[in-house]
Amino acid sequence: MDVQIWTYIIVGITFSIYIGIAIGARAGSTKEFYVAGGGVSPLANGLATAADWMSAASFLGLAGIISFSGRDGSVYLMGWTGGYVLLALLLAPYLRKFGKFTVPDFVGDRYYSQTARIIAVICALFISFTYVAGQMRGVGIVFSRFLQVDITWGVIMGMTIVFFYAVLGGMKGITYTQVAQYCVLIFAFTVPAVYISLMLTDNPIPQLGFGADLVDEPGMSLLDKLDGLSEELGFNKYTEGQKGTMDTFFITMALMVGTAGLPHVIVRFFTVPKVSDARKSGLYALVFIAILYTMAPAVSAFARTNLLATIPGATYKEVPQWFKKWENAGLISWVDKNKDGKIKYGPGIAFGENADGKLKPQLLFDKAGELQRGENNEVKLYNAPSNNSNELYIDKDIIVLANPEIAGLPDWVIALVAAGGLAAALSTAAGLLLVISTSVAHDLIKKSINPDISEKGELIAARLAAVGAVLVAGYFGVNPPDYVAAVVALAFGLAAASFFPILILGIFSKKINKQGAISGMLAGLISTLAYIVYFKFVNVTDNKPENWLFGISPEGFGTFGMILNFIITVTVSKFTPEPPKEVQNMVEALRYPGEAKE
């Protein structure tokens, strides 16, 4: 059987499992829809949290960005891992003890303000829609390559699946679906990593093979080999970073505190019965997450080594079949600029920038739907080649999916990785869609617009909100502002700038009032959002280090927004009336051991 048949079989089996679980665990009440009834065990919640957390950005984007950026990509690894520790220690147990359904629910009650609640809803929607765009993009990439459909249709297929089990099952269905999805994605990530580690270094543990000597070149370590291959092609050393110290710090910090402020991850800790279970599930989740995160740098190095040793300098007739399949999906392209028939790969833009500033080739097709090619079989493009020597375009998000093909692994392993990528993207997308629907139905309609709405009406409103969220998410999946990891990084920046300060201050300070919280959230969200929109949408040609404020990239600006939020929140609170005594007593009680009141 070929890869496509294997993909249909494995993806079909996993999707059947997901849908079966969703039907069996469908929500019958708002509590089941929002927090799975509050009865999920710590182990199951740890698995579900890990799946919810490890999105397409972790499965596809993390290894992809490290593979192409080398040491610079490690900011994502450090930021996302460190952030989860902050979340598990500083926020999750206290928010669980508070006993509410959502982050806006906590903000509204802690800061005794409907205005604060509504602003928190707006923040949650901005974060969730930005984040879910990356997941839909990941789904589209997997479908476009392995099921041989256009990315747009891939996104639509993903939307349909997510809609089914997120809308039907709510948090109850999503939780147990995510347990299954974690098992699929971690197995899919581990199997090819072990295979390739054995092939390259004779070490079955990828985390150790990453630093081991190559089988074919005794005495030559994998990283030394990769450094040499990179320099031969004109790239910087793989193990040396090029980002400025300021930007590195700001991106890492934004990812860390953004993690601790992500509403779709925080809500997972509301699903366990007790505060102590929140701590236990946090520990379980951290272990489950570490399995993939410690493997990602190894997978990145393996893929990059095999790619650089295979493609550059080859003629089109010599390239493996996997290259042509990804080319047909529009995610790899080559144009023969110097007409020598060989693929030249190096620094620089392969085809010049499109009008929107994105580095995407625009392929030409004939009336039969076949790619048009030049005399040396290179793909023809709408846009003229740029004047630098790089001839090869590779989408950063395909490196994990293409990795087993590049290494020549069996077809079933390649199909398994596709199923893992879908599991990662769909698990997080479902969690985000639930946050969106909950924010609209519970925090906006129930708590702000129509307090007398029945439970049945609230459940219907939540499901209708999920429908709208799926449609918007699909649009951004087809038209993403950047590659998967970068899109997700923007969501983390928004979470860092808006939620993290008011959550931390709301738990650990009795003196922070509603005026301070409202001012801080608005300042953090607006400044960060304006910076991102300007450089990513309005004036993309200025998106260069020399034009950034203090050298801070859009991915790292959330740290600036967070600092601004802290300063404004504390300052405004100092010069305005203290919170009511009952709120101060509630905050004090929140910080001491004890279980939540149901």
KOLLUMTI-248019 format. One record per residue (C-alpha): x, y, z. Coordinates in steps of 0.5 Angstrom, whole numbers, plus 500, padded with zeros to 3 digits. Example, Ala and Ser with C-alpha at 12.3 -4.5 7.8 and 13.67 -1.06 7.14 Angstrom:
// KOLLUMTI-248019
525491516/527498514/
***
This chain:
// KOLLUMTI-248019
500500500/502507499/503513503/496516501/492509503/496508509/494516511/487514509/487508514/490511520/487518520/480514519/481510525/483516529/478520527/473515528/476514535/475522536/468522534/466516538/469519544/465525543/458522542/459517548/461523552/457529550/455534554/448535557/449541562/452547562/457545567/459539563/460543557/464548560/468544565/466537564/462537570/468538574/470531575/476529571/481525574/488528575/492523570/486524565/487532566/494531565/494528558/488532556/492539558/498536554/494535548/491542549/498545550/502541544/498544538/500544531/505550533/509544538/508538533/509542527/512549528/517548534/521543530/520547524/523554526/529550530/530547524/531553520/533558525/538553529/539556536/535562535/529557535/531555542/527561544/520558543/523552547/525555553/519560553/513555552/517550557/518555562/511558562/508552563/512552570/509559572/502557570/502550574/505554580/503561580/496560577/492554576/491552584/489559586/484559580/481552581/480554588/476560586/471555583/469559576/468557569/473562565/478567566/473573564/469570570/475570575/476577572/469580573/468577580/475579583/475586580/467587582/466590575/462588569/466592565/473588567/469582565/467584558/474587557/477580559/472577554/475581548/482579550/480572550/477572543/483576541/488571544/484565542/482567534/490569533/492562536/486558533/489561526/495557527/492550528/487551522/493552518/497546521/491542519/491545512/498543511/497536513/491535509/494538503/500534502/497527505/490527502/492531496/487536496/488544496/490547503/483551503/479544503/484541508/482547513/475546511/475538513/479540519/473545521/468540520/471535525/473540530/466543529/463536530/466534537/467541540/460543539/457536541/461534547/463541550/469540555/467533557/467531550/474535548/477532555/477525553/478526546/484530548/487524552/486520545/489525541/495526546/497518545/496519538/501525537/506523542/507516539/507519532/512524534/517519537/517513532/520517527/525520532/527514534/528511527/532517525/536517531/538510530/540511523/544517524/548516530/546508532/543511539/535509540/534515544/533522540/535526546/542523546/543522539/542529538/549530541/552523538/557522533/555520526/555512524/557514517/563519520/566516526/569522530/564527527/558529531/551531528/551538530/559539527/556536521/550540521/554547522/559545516/553543511/550550513/556554512/558551506/551553503/552560506/548560512/550561519/552556524/546552526/549552533/550560533/544565534/543571530/538575534/539580539/540579546/534584547/529581542/531574545/529576552/523579550/520573546/522568551/519572556/513573552/512566551/513564558/508569561/503568555/503561557/501562564/495567561/492562556/485562557/484555554/490552558/487555564/480553564/483545564/484546571/477548573/475541570/478537576/474535583/479539588/485544588/490538590/488535583/489541580/497541582/497533581/494534574/499540573/505535574/503530570/502535564/509537565/512530564/507529558/509535555/517534556/517528552/516532546/519538548/526535549/525531543/524537538/531540538/533533536/528532530/530539528/537537527/536530524/531533519/536539517/542534516/538530512/535535508/542539506/545532505/540531500/537536496/542542494/546541488/542535486/538536479/531535478/531528476/535526482/531529487/527524491/519523490/518526497/520533494/516532488/510531492/511537497/512541491/505539488/502541495/505548493/510548500/516546496/518550490/524551485/526556480/532555476/535562476/542560473/539555468/544550470/539545472/541544479/538546485/542552489/540553496/542558500/540565504/535569501/529570498/528565493/522568489/522575491/516578496/509577494/505584494/503582502/510581504/509574505/515569502/510564498/511562491/505563486/505557482/502557475/498551473/495549466/488548464/489540466/491542473/498540472/504545474/507548469/515547468/521550465/526547461/529544467/523542470/523547475/516550477/514556473/511562478/507568477/512573480/519574477/525571481/529575485/536577484/539573489/542566488/537562492/533558488/529553493/523555497/521551503/515552508/518552515/511548517/513542513/519540516/516535521/511532516/517531511/522528516/520521515/520521508/527525507/530519511/526514507/522511513/516506511/510509509/506507515/511511519/510517514/502516515/502516522/506523523/500526519/495523524/499526529/500533526/492533525/491530533/496536535/492541531/485539532/486538540/488545541/483548536/477544540/480547546/480554543/473554540/471552547/474558550/471562545/464559545/464560553/466567553/460569549/455565552/457565559/461571560/458576555/450573555/449570561/453574566/452581562/447581557/441577559/442574566/435570566/437566560/435559562/441553562/438550555/438557552/445558555/448551552/444553545/448560545/455556547/454552541/452557536/458561538/462555537/459555530/461562528/468561531/469555527/468559521/472565523/478560525/477557518/478564514/484565518/487558517/486559509/489566510/494566516/499572518/505568518/507561519/504556524/509558530/510565529/502566529/502562535/507567538/503573537/497570541/502568547/504576546/497578547/496573553/502576556/500583555/493583557/491577562/498575566/499581570/491582572/491574574/498575578/496581581/489579583/491573586/497576590/495583592/489585595/490592593/489592586/482595584/477595578/480601575/487599575/485592572/481595567/486601565/492595565/488590561/487596555/494599555/497592555/492589549/492596545/499597545/501590543/495589538/497595535/505594534/503587531/498589526/503595524/508590522/504584520/499587516/499595515/507596513/510589513/516592509/518595515/518589519/526589520/530589526/532596525/525599525/523595531/522599538/528598542/530592537/524588539/520584534/512583534/513576537/517579543/513585544/508582549/513583554/513590553/505590553/506586560/510591563/506597561/500593564/503592571/506599571/499602569/495597574/499598580/499606579/492607577/490602583/494606588/491613586/484610586/479607592/481600595/477594593/471593598/473589604/469583602/474582596/480583600/478578604/476573598/483575596/486573602/483567603/484565596/492564597/491559603/491552603/484549602/479546597/474550593/467551595/462548590/
***
